[in-house]
């Protein structure tokens, strides 16, 4: 009992260091309890990714296992803070679970590119039905791909920027891991660059980015705030992501 109370008096960093020295199970258990909030937070943020194929309880159970494995694999001299390290592992774990449940089509990227090209060709006033028809798919499939595209944009934004308390992050879309702007982040220039990139957006695009990533409103809620249709918000979001990605790639490449 005294040993347990002694563990509770130690900081997370002290416990991580102590576990690496001793590999004692009770230390790992205490660390899992302390970092469980990260799993619950990410599970809530990514609910749209796995809704319909997995339950939040499934994600939390798998997240506990991910924390336990992460504690063993964490190398403080090489990795970032454990919170950042394990957050990325948990997000990756959720994506893997989703893929194993066949939620994401194999040709997802190809279909999303087709939709984007079709949108550009038809113009911003095109309806969902018109875009879906021109892309050769039914409206239900088109809307599902649109939702998936937004979600993947959010997930891939992790590599760009973390704020001081690591509770908020902004991410840029990329289908190629090697093109993620992590190098710019490591140079300490990404915050300034991102601010410039966001400032270069049109006012409506800037507002959508702010409401979606900072205020964490969903597309329907943003549509109500701005007084336009949800498909229009999706178009503004896609346009903003393309502009941000293009702006950042000029620096990263």
C-alpha angles and dihedrals in degrees: 000000000000090000091053092050089048090055091052090056092058126087122247091252091052091050092049090052092045092050092052088055099044107018089213115170095221090059091051091049091052091049092050090054091049095050097040090096088068091059092048092047095049092042089057094045092050097042090118090060098060103022109127095023106048139024124234089242088060091052093048092048091050089043091058089054090048090053092050092051091042092055089057094046099041114116110188094195091057107026132062122252111317091245090059093041095052094040090061092046091052093049089049090048091054092050090050091051091050092050092049088055090055093241094136120060116236091235093046096128092048092051093047090051089051091052092049092049090048092051091052092048095049097040133231095295094063116119126230089254093052093047093046092048094049090048091051098244138105121261094249092057091044093053092047091052090048091054091047091049092054091048093050090049088056095047096049092050091079095090095062111062144351122190123231097275093037092233096113127047137174121209138193124220119250134157092200118067091205090061094056110123095238092123091060089049092051090053089059093238101103098090092056092042093048091050089053091047093051090045089056092061124100114263096255092047090049091051093050091051091049095048094044102043104025103031090031095222118159124238093264093051092048090051089055092048093050096037096235136107123283092241088056090053089050089052092049090048093050091047092050092049091051091050093047092048092049092047093049095044091060088062100037096048 
